[in-house]
Amino acid sequence: MNSRRGLYSSVVTNSWRPNRLCIRWCIARIGQRGWLLAIAALGLAAGSHAIAQAAECTKVVVTADPEFPPYAWYDGKQLRGASVDVVTSVLDSMHLPYELRYVGPFVRVLRSARFGEVDIVTELKRNPEREQFLVFSESPIFSNPSSVFVRSDVSRTVNSREALVGLRGGVTHGTKFGDGMDEYIDAHLSVEVAPGIKENFAKLAAGRIDYFLSPHYPALSYLIASGRADQFQALKPFVAQAMNYVGWSRKSACLARLDEFNAGLRRYLASINSMRLVEASYDLWQHSPQMVR
């Protein structure tokens, strides 16, 4: 005990001189620690290199809602539509390679973006829930109206959202309407959720719901493609008019290029007539009306 105290005392005084035993002990300790630190440093360096390689931005995977003409649709071979044209044109101007990838129904599109399996969703509405896993473009890409659909043999007037109170409604899973409509549904309306547009119109035809609330163009497009446009009607006016944005996955390795994309999107939208682009896209779809979920 006294020898340890003496060693400690000599360490904290200027008069201490190391003996050979202490030198050997110190070298051994330092050598052991140095070796461990070297191994750790090499491991960190290798890990950092692997992370850097994994996070390298070489291309973006682009997807879209396959049932959303004229903004986006899947024709059985590739994704098409006005929003797809806009996004890919901007990516071309950035010289950023891309892959158009069909991943399935819109619910799967959202899931793929959440987990970073895709980088970009070409068009969707902005809300707090989606902002948890998506960063949205600064500029909206298109305006997107929503309608109330009823059977053609039903005489009903819907001049406002309040007219829907007390009725049985239907919506498609994952659909957001914007323009305050989502909050109004939660607070005042009774709606059932179905997997897709097809299922909602089937429920409407069977009388299981009184109306189907949907983004206007996709629902109308389904009726045209299925040859059932005479069985249902879209009531006027629109119940919501919201903006759609481009969404980037927060897990995208190319997220650092979002500012560049935003600048390119602003320039591109300023150079075109958005409504004419939507109309041209709708005409293209009507020449071969199909939607593959």
N, C-alpha and C positions, 0 to 999 in steps of 0.2 A: 504494500500500500504506500509506504513512504517512498519507495523507488519510483512508483508511478507519479506521485506528487512532485518528486524532484525532477523527473523528466518533463512534466507539464510546466513547472516553474522555469526550467531552462529554455523551453520553447518560447515563452513570452518575454524573455529577456534578450538583450543584444549580445550577451556574453556566451550564449549557447553555441557549442560546437558539436556537429553531428559525429557520432561514432560509426564504425563500420557496420555494426549490426543494424543500426537504424537506417543507414543508407540502403543496405540490401532490402530491408523491409519496405522502405518507401518505393524503391524501384519495382519491387514485386507487385505492390498495390497499384502503383500508377500503371504498370504494364498490363495488369489484369483489367483495370478499368478502361484503359486506352483501347485494348482489344475489343472489349464489349461496345465501347462507343463507336469504334470503327465499323463493327458489324451493323450496329443500329443505323449509322449514317449511310452505309451501302444499301441497307434495306429501304430507308426513306427515299434515297435517290432513285432506286429501282421502282418503288411505288409511285413516286412523283412522275417518272417517265411514263409508266403505264397509264396513269391518270391523264397525262397530257395527250398521249396517243389516243385514248378512248374519247377524250373530249374534243379532238380535232374536228374542225368544221370542214368537211369535204363535199357534202351535198345535203339537201333537205328532202324529207319525205313529205309529200303534199297529199292530203285527202279531203273529202267533202261528203256532205249528206247525199246519199245515192237517190233520194226521193224528193228532190227540191228544184225541179225545173221551173223557170228557165235559168235559175242561178246555178244549179248543179244537178247532175243526174248520172247514173251509170247505165250504159247501153248494153251491158253484157260483155264488153271488151275493154272499155276505158271510161274514165270520168270525163264528163263534158260539162259545158255550161258557161254562163257569163262570168261567174266568179272565178272559175278555173282559168278562163282566158285572161282575166285581169291579173291574177296572182302570178301565173307563169310568165306573162309579159314583163312584169316588174322584175321577177327573178332573172329573166334573160338579160334585162338591162344592167343587172348587178353582176352578170357573169357568174352566178351562183348555180351550180348544177342541181337538178331536182329529179325526183322520181314521183310520178303520179301513182298512188296506190289505193286501190279499192279495199276497204277493210270490213265492209258489211253495213248493217243498219246504223242509224245515227247514234244510237246508244253506244254502239261499239266504237264509233268515231270518237266520241267523248272519252271513252275509257282509254283508247289508244293514245290520245293526247295527254291524258292524266299521267300515264305511266311512261311517257316519252318514247312510245313506239312509233309515233309520227311527229313531225316538227310543226306542220302548218295545217290548220283547218281553214278552207277558203272563205267560208261565210257562216256566221252564226251571231246570235244576239248576245249582247254583253250583260252580265249580271254578276253580283258578288260571289255566288257559288262557283261560277266558271272562272272567275278571276283568281281563285285559289290555285288553279293549275294552268291557266292560260294568261298570256300577256296580249292585250288587244292592240290592233293598229290604231294610230292616232286619228286617222280619217275613216269614216264609215265607207263601206264599199258600195252598198245599195240600200234603198228604202224597201221595206218589206211589209205589206199590208196583211191583215188577218180578217177573215170573214166568218160569219155564222152560216153553216149549211143546214138545210132542212129538206125533207122530202118534197117533191114537186106537188104532191096531192094535199099538202098542208098549207093552209092560209095563215100566215103569221107575219106580224110586223115587228121588227126590232129596230127601233130608232135610237136606242141607247143601250148601254150595258145593263141598266136597271131592269130592262124588259126580260132579261134572262133569269132573274131571281125567281125561285120556285120551280124552275124547269130542270129536267135531267139532262145534263150535258156530257159530252165526250171530248177527250183530248188525247193526243198521241204522246206516249212516254218520252220524256226528255225535251219536249217542245217548250220554248219560252216565247212569249209574245211581246214583251216590252211595253212601253207607253203606259205603264201603270196597270196593265191588264192582269199580270200575274198576281199582283197584290190584291186586286179586286176579286179574282177567282178564289184565292185563299180565304178572303174575309166574307164573301157574300154568296158564292155560287156552289152548287152541288155538281161535281163532275166525276166521271169514271175515266180511268186511264186504260188505254189499249196499246198494244205493241206498235201499231202502224196505222196509216191512212186507210188501208183496205179493211182492217178489222173495225174501225170506227164507222165506216159507211155500211158495213154489214150489220152492225148493231142499230144504226139509224134506220135501215131498211126494215129490220125486224121489229121496230118499235120499242127497243130496249132503252133508247135514249131519245130525247126530243130534238136535240140539235148537236151538231159537231162543230167545234171551234178549232179552226186551223189556219195557218198561213195560207193566203188566198191561192197563189199560183200552184203550189204542190198538190193541193186537194183538187183543184180544177183540172190539173194535168192528169191526175189519176183517173178522174171521171172520163176524160177524153180517151185516154189509153185503154180503158176497160170497156168503152162503149156504153157507159151508163150516165152520160151527161144529161139525158132527158128525165132521169129518175130523181134528180136532186136539183136544188137551186141555192145559189149564194145570195143571201140577203144584203141589201144596201141600207145604210152606208157601212164601210169597214168599221169594225169595233176596235181596231188598234192599228197604228201606223208607226212602226219602229224601224230603227236602223240596224243593219247588219255590219259586222266588222270581220276583219281577218284575225284569226287567233293563232298565236305562237305558243307552243308548249314551253312551260317554264323549265323543262328538262332538256330542251333542245341544245345541242352542242353549238348551234349557230345563232343562239339568241343575241350574241354580241352584235350581230348584223341587223338587228331590228330597226335601229335608227336609220340606217341606210335604206332599208326597205320602206320605212315610213316616208322618207324623202322621195323615193322613186314612185311610191303609190300616189302621193300628192301630185307629182308631175304628170303621171299617166292619166289620172282622173280629170285633171284640168285640160287634157288634150283631146278628150272624147266626149260624146254625148251619152251619158249613162243609160238614159231611157231607151235610146235607139239600140244600144248594145243589148239591153234586156229583151227588147222586142225582136231583134234579129235572132237572139238565142232561142226565144220561144218559137219563132217561125221554124228554125232548124229542128227543134224538138218535135213540132207538129208534123213535119214531113215523115218522121219515123217515131211516132209516139210510143215510148216504152220506158218503164222504170223497173230496174232489177234491184231488189233489196239485198 
